[in-house]
Amino acid sequence: MTRKDITIKWIAYLVGLVVISAFNFNVLSRLPLALPLLLPMSAVAVGVLEGPKFGALFGMAAGILASCTGHKGLYCIPLLALLGWVCGLVVQYVLRRDLVGHFICAAVAALLWEVWHVG
């Protein structure tokens, strides 16, 4: 990939992050159901697709966006960065980088996220 392609890809990731955040905080927060947060799932997705370094970077951007919207506080920044990094490492060394690996990482991340907030 050329530098231009990588730049376009990361701009698309960041635009998607803003759209996911707006949808999560404006639409899903009004539903009476207990829905998982979409920002950790986006950090998991980028960690699975791009690897640990870029997963941590995207998780940090998602954490900054989550704390700027006032949803969870400042601890979201290192927590989402750690989540993206760990999912990237798991896919790099344990699981395959496909849909099944993503589903496994997303299910474990959602479980850990809920345990963190309940405990």
ZAGU-128628 format. One record per residue: residue in one letter; x, y, z of N, C-alpha, C in turn; residue number from 1. Coordinates in steps of 0.1 Angstrom, whole numbers, plus 5000, padded with zeros to 4 digits. Each point is the difference from the previous one (the first is absolute). Example, Ala and Ser with C-alpha at 12.3 -4.5 7.8 and 13.67 -1.06 7.14 Angstrom:
% residues 2
+---+------+------+------+-------+-------+-------+------+------+------+-----+
: r : n.xx : n.yy : n.zz : ca.xx : ca.yy : ca.zz : c.xx : c.yy : c.zz :   k :
+---+------+------+------+-------+-------+-------+------+------+------+-----+
: A : 5132 : 4943 : 5078 :  4991 :  5012 :  5000 : 5009 : 5012 : 5000 :   1 :
: S : 4996 : 5011 : 4993 :  5009 :  5011 :  5000 : 4992 : 5011 : 5008 :   2 :
+---+------+------+------+-------+-------+-------+------+------+------+-----+
% end
This chain:
% residues 119
+---+------+------+------+-------+-------+-------+------+------+------+-----+
: r : n.xx : n.yy : n.zz : ca.xx : ca.yy : ca.zz : c.xx : c.yy : c.zz :   k :
+---+------+------+------+-------+-------+-------+------+------+------+-----+
: M : 5008 : 4988 : 5000 :  4992 :  5012 :  5000 : 5009 : 5012 : 5000 :   1 :
: T : 4995 : 5010 : 4993 :  5008 :  5013 :  5000 : 4996 : 5008 : 5012 :   2 :
: R : 5007 : 5011 : 5002 :  4998 :  5009 :  5011 : 4986 : 5007 : 4998 :   3 :
: K : 4996 : 5003 : 4988 :  4987 :  5006 :  4998 : 4989 : 4990 : 5004 :   4 :
: D : 5001 : 4987 : 4996 :  4990 :  4990 :  5004 : 4999 : 4998 : 5015 :   5 :
: I : 5011 : 5000 : 5007 :  5000 :  4999 :  5014 : 4994 : 5012 : 5007 :   6 :
: T : 5002 : 5012 : 4994 :  4994 :  5012 :  5006 : 4985 : 5000 : 4997 :   7 :
: I : 4996 : 4996 : 4989 :  4985 :  4999 :  4997 : 4994 : 4990 : 5009 :   8 :
: K : 5007 : 4988 : 5002 :  4994 :  4990 :  5009 : 4998 : 5005 : 5014 :   9 :
: W : 5010 : 5008 : 5006 :  4999 :  5005 :  5013 : 4990 : 5011 : 5001 :  10 :
: I : 4999 : 5008 : 4990 :  4989 :  5010 :  5000 : 4986 : 4993 : 5000 :  11 :
: A : 4999 : 4990 : 4993 :  4987 :  4992 :  5000 : 4998 : 4994 : 5014 :  12 :
: Y : 5010 : 4995 : 5006 :  4999 :  4995 :  5014 : 4995 : 5010 : 5009 :  13 :
: L : 5006 : 5012 : 5000 :  4996 :  5011 :  5009 : 4986 : 5005 : 4997 :  14 :
: V : 4996 : 5001 : 4987 :  4987 :  5004 :  4997 : 4990 : 4990 : 5005 :  15 :
: G : 5003 : 4987 : 4998 :  4992 :  4990 :  5006 : 4999 : 5000 : 5015 :  16 :
: L : 5011 : 5004 : 5006 :  4999 :  5001 :  5015 : 4991 : 5011 : 5005 :  17 :
: V : 5000 : 5011 : 4993 :  4991 :  5011 :  5003 : 4986 : 4996 : 4997 :  18 :
: V : 4997 : 4994 : 4989 :  4986 :  4995 :  4997 : 4995 : 4990 : 5011 :  19 :
: I : 5009 : 4990 : 5003 :  4996 :  4990 :  5010 : 4998 : 5007 : 5014 :  20 :
: S : 5008 : 5009 : 5003 :  4998 :  5007 :  5013 : 4987 : 5008 : 5000 :  21 :
: A : 4997 : 5007 : 4989 :  4988 :  5008 :  5000 : 4987 : 4991 : 5000 :  22 :
: F : 5001 : 4989 : 4993 :  4989 :  4990 :  5000 : 4998 : 4994 : 5014 :  23 :
: N : 5012 : 4997 : 5006 :  4999 :  4993 :  5014 : 4994 : 5009 : 5010 :  24 :
: F : 5005 : 5013 : 5001 :  4996 :  5009 :  5010 : 4986 : 5007 : 4997 :  25 :
: N : 4996 : 5001 : 4988 :  4988 :  5007 :  4997 : 4988 : 4991 : 4997 :  26 :
: V : 5003 : 4988 : 4995 :  4989 :  4991 :  4997 : 4999 : 4988 : 5010 :  27 :
: L : 5011 : 4993 : 5002 :  4999 :  4988 :  5008 : 4998 : 5004 : 5015 :  28 :
: S : 5005 : 5011 : 5004 :  4998 :  5004 :  5014 : 4986 : 5002 : 5004 :  29 :
: R : 4991 : 5003 : 4990 :  4986 :  5003 :  5003 : 4991 : 4987 : 5001 :  30 :
: L : 5006 : 4989 : 4996 :  4992 :  4988 :  5000 : 5000 : 4994 : 5014 :  31 :
: P : 4990 : 4993 : 5004 :  4999 :  4995 :  5014 : 5008 : 4987 : 5002 :  32 :
: L : 5006 : 4995 : 4989 :  5007 :  4988 :  5001 : 5015 : 5002 : 5005 :  33 :
: A : 5006 : 4990 : 5006 :  5014 :  5001 :  5004 : 5008 : 4995 : 4987 :  34 :
: L : 5005 : 5010 : 4993 :  5008 :  4997 :  4988 : 5015 : 5002 : 5003 :  35 :
: P : 5008 : 4992 : 4994 :  5015 :  5002 :  5002 : 5004 : 5013 : 4993 :  36 :
: L : 5011 : 5006 : 5006 :  5006 :  5012 :  4994 : 5006 : 4997 : 4987 :  37 :
: L : 4998 : 5008 : 4990 :  5006 :  4997 :  4987 : 5015 : 5005 : 4999 :  38 :
: L : 5004 : 5009 : 5008 :  5014 :  5004 :  4999 : 5010 : 4989 : 5004 :  39 :
: P : 4998 : 4992 : 5011 :  5009 :  4989 :  5002 : 5000 : 4990 : 4988 :  40 :
: M : 4988 : 4998 : 4994 :  4999 :  4990 :  4989 : 5008 : 5005 : 4988 :  41 :
: S : 5000 : 5014 : 4998 :  5008 :  5005 :  4989 : 5015 : 4999 : 5003 :  42 :
: A : 5004 : 5001 : 5012 :  5014 :  4999 :  5004 : 5004 : 4985 : 4998 :  43 :
: V : 4991 : 4991 : 5003 :  5003 :  4986 :  4997 : 5001 : 4997 : 4985 :  44 :
: A : 4991 : 5006 : 4993 :  5000 :  4997 :  4985 : 5013 : 5005 : 4994 :  45 :
: V : 5005 : 5012 : 5004 :  5012 :  5005 :  4994 : 5012 : 4993 : 5005 :  46 :
: G : 5000 : 4995 : 5013 :  5011 :  4992 :  5005 : 5001 : 4987 : 4993 :  47 :
: V : 4988 : 4994 : 4996 :  5000 :  4987 :  4993 : 5005 : 5003 : 4986 :  48 :
: L : 4996 : 5010 : 4993 :  5003 :  5002 :  4986 : 5014 : 5006 : 4998 :  49 :
: E : 5005 : 5009 : 5009 :  5012 :  5007 :  4997 : 5012 : 4996 : 5009 :  50 :
: G : 4997 : 4992 : 5011 :  5011 :  4996 :  5009 : 5001 : 5008 : 5013 :  51 :
: P : 5009 : 4996 : 5009 :  5000 :  5006 :  5013 : 5003 : 5015 : 5000 :  52 :
: K : 5010 : 5005 : 4992 :  5004 :  5014 :  5001 : 4989 : 5009 : 4996 :  53 :
: F : 4994 : 4997 : 4988 :  4989 :  5009 :  4995 : 4987 : 4997 : 5008 :  54 :
: G : 4998 : 4988 : 5006 :  4989 :  4998 :  5008 : 5000 : 5009 : 5013 :  55 :
: A : 5012 : 5001 : 5006 :  5002 :  5008 :  5011 : 4998 : 5015 : 4997 :  56 :
: L : 5005 : 5004 : 4988 :  4999 :  5014 :  4996 : 4985 : 5003 : 4998 :  57 :
: F : 4993 : 4991 : 4993 :  4986 :  5003 :  4997 : 4992 : 4999 : 5013 :  58 :
: G : 5003 : 4991 : 5009 :  4994 :  4999 :  5013 : 5002 : 5013 : 5008 :  59 :
: M : 5012 : 5006 : 4999 :  5002 :  5012 :  5007 : 4992 : 5011 : 4994 :  60 :
: A : 4998 : 5001 : 4987 :  4992 :  5010 :  4994 : 4985 : 4997 : 5004 :  61 :
: A : 4996 : 4988 : 5001 :  4986 :  4997 :  5004 : 4998 : 5004 : 5015 :  62 :
: G : 5010 : 4998 : 5008 :  4999 :  5004 :  5014 : 4999 : 5015 : 5002 :  63 :
: I : 5008 : 5007 : 4992 :  5000 :  5014 :  5000 : 4986 : 5005 : 4996 :  64 :
: L : 4995 : 4994 : 4990 :  4986 :  5004 :  4995 : 4990 : 4997 : 5011 :  65 :
: A : 5001 : 4988 : 5006 :  4990 :  4996 :  5010 : 5001 : 5010 : 5012 :  66 :
: S : 5012 : 5004 : 5004 :  5001 :  5009 :  5012 : 4996 : 5014 : 4996 :  67 :
: C : 5002 : 5004 : 4988 :  4995 :  5013 :  4996 : 4985 : 5001 : 4999 :  68 :
: T : 4993 : 4989 : 4997 :  4986 :  5000 :  5000 : 4994 : 4999 : 5014 :  69 :
: G : 5009 : 4998 : 5010 :  4996 :  5000 :  5014 : 4993 : 4987 : 5004 :  70 :
: H : 5003 : 4989 : 4993 :  4992 :  4988 :  5003 : 5007 : 4992 : 5012 :  71 :
: K : 5012 : 4998 : 5000 :  5006 :  4991 :  5010 : 5012 : 5006 : 5008 :  72 :
: G : 5005 : 5011 : 4997 :  5011 :  5006 :  5007 : 5013 : 4997 : 4993 :  73 :
: L : 5011 : 5005 : 5007 :  5013 :  4999 :  4994 : 5007 : 4986 : 5000 :  74 :
: Y : 4995 : 4991 : 5008 :  5006 :  4986 :  5000 : 4997 : 4993 : 4987 :  75 :
: C : 4991 : 5005 : 4991 :  4997 :  4993 :  4987 : 5012 : 5001 : 4991 :  76 :
: I : 5008 : 5010 : 5001 :  5011 :  5002 :  4991 : 5010 : 4988 : 5001 :  77 :
: P : 5006 : 4997 : 5012 :  5009 :  4989 :  5000 : 4993 : 4987 : 4999 :  78 :
: L : 4988 : 4999 : 5005 :  4992 :  4987 :  4999 : 4997 : 4996 : 4986 :  79 :
: L : 4996 : 5009 : 4992 :  4997 :  4997 :  4986 : 5013 : 4998 : 4992 :  80 :
: A : 5011 : 5007 : 5003 :  5013 :  4998 :  4994 : 5005 : 4986 : 5003 :  81 :
: L : 4999 : 4996 : 5013 :  5004 :  4986 :  5004 : 4991 : 4990 : 4993 :  82 :
: L : 4987 : 5002 : 4999 :  4992 :  4991 :  4993 : 5003 : 4998 : 4985 :  83 :
: G : 5003 : 5010 : 4993 :  5004 :  4999 :  4986 : 5014 : 4993 : 4999 :  84 :
: W : 5009 : 5003 : 5009 :  5013 :  4994 :  5000 : 4999 : 4985 : 5003 :  85 :
: V : 4993 : 4996 : 5010 :  4999 :  4986 :  5003 : 4993 : 4992 : 4989 :  86 :
: C : 4989 : 5006 : 4995 :  4994 :  4993 :  4989 : 5009 : 4998 : 4988 :  87 :
: G : 5008 : 5010 : 4997 :  5010 :  4999 :  4989 : 5010 : 4989 : 5003 :  88 :
: L : 5005 : 5000 : 5012 :  5009 :  4989 :  5004 : 4994 : 4986 : 5000 :  89 :
: V : 4988 : 4999 : 5004 :  4993 :  4987 :  5000 : 4998 : 4995 : 4986 :  90 :
: V : 4997 : 5009 : 4991 :  4998 :  4996 :  4986 : 5013 : 4997 : 4993 :  91 :
: Q : 5010 : 5007 : 5004 :  5013 :  4998 :  4994 : 5007 : 4987 : 5005 :  92 :
: Y : 4998 : 4996 : 5012 :  5007 :  4988 :  5005 : 4991 : 4988 : 5003 :  93 :
: V : 4987 : 5002 : 5002 :  4991 :  4988 :  5004 : 4990 : 4997 : 4990 :  94 :
: L : 4992 : 5010 : 4996 :  4988 :  4998 :  4991 : 5004 : 5004 : 4986 :  95 :
: R : 4991 : 4996 : 4991 :  5002 :  5005 :  4986 : 4994 : 5013 : 4998 :  96 :
: R : 5004 : 5008 : 4990 :  4995 :  5013 :  4997 : 4988 : 4999 : 4990 :  97 :
: D : 4989 : 4995 : 5006 :  4988 :  4998 :  4991 : 4988 : 5003 : 5009 :  98 :
: L : 4988 : 4997 : 4994 :  4988 :  5003 :  5007 : 4998 : 4993 : 5013 :  99 :
: V : 5004 : 4987 : 5000 :  4999 :  4992 :  5013 : 5009 : 5006 : 5011 : 100 :
: G : 5012 : 5004 : 4996 :  5009 :  5006 :  5010 : 4995 : 5013 : 5005 : 101 :
: H : 4993 : 5008 : 4991 :  4994 :  5012 :  5005 : 4989 : 4998 : 5009 : 102 :
: F : 4991 : 4990 : 4997 :  4989 :  4997 :  5009 : 5005 : 4995 : 5013 : 103 :
: I : 5010 : 4992 : 5001 :  5005 :  4996 :  5013 : 5006 : 5011 : 5008 : 104 :
: C : 5008 : 5009 : 4993 :  5005 :  5011 :  5007 : 4989 : 5010 : 5005 : 105 :
: A : 4990 : 5002 : 4991 :  4989 :  5009 :  5004 : 4992 : 4995 : 5011 : 106 :
: A : 4997 : 4987 : 5001 :  4993 :  4994 :  5011 : 5007 : 5001 : 5013 : 107 :
: V : 5013 : 4997 : 5000 :  5008 :  5001 :  5012 : 5001 : 5014 : 5004 : 108 :
: A : 5002 : 5009 : 4991 :  5002 :  5015 :  5003 : 4987 : 5005 : 5006 : 109 :
: A : 4988 : 4996 : 4994 :  4987 :  5005 :  5006 : 4998 : 4994 : 5014 : 110 :
: L : 5004 : 4988 : 5002 :  4998 :  4994 :  5013 : 5009 : 5007 : 5010 : 111 :
: L : 5013 : 5003 : 4997 :  5009 :  5007 :  5009 : 4996 : 5014 : 5002 : 112 :
: W : 4994 : 5007 : 4990 :  4996 :  5013 :  5001 : 4988 : 5001 : 5010 : 113 :
: E : 4991 : 4991 : 4999 :  4988 :  5000 :  5009 : 5004 : 4996 : 5015 : 114 :
: V : 5010 : 4990 : 5001 :  5005 :  4997 :  5013 : 5007 : 5011 : 5007 : 115 :
: W : 5007 : 5008 : 4992 :  5008 :  5012 :  5005 : 4990 : 5010 : 5005 : 116 :
: H : 4989 : 5002 : 4993 :  4990 :  5011 :  5004 : 4991 : 4995 : 5011 : 117 :
: V : 4997 : 4987 : 5001 :  4992 :  4996 :  5011 : 5008 : 4998 : 5013 : 118 :
: G : 5012 : 4995 : 4998 :  5009 :  4998 :  5012 : 5006 : 5013 : 5004 : 119 :
+---+------+------+------+-------+-------+-------+------+------+------+-----+
% end
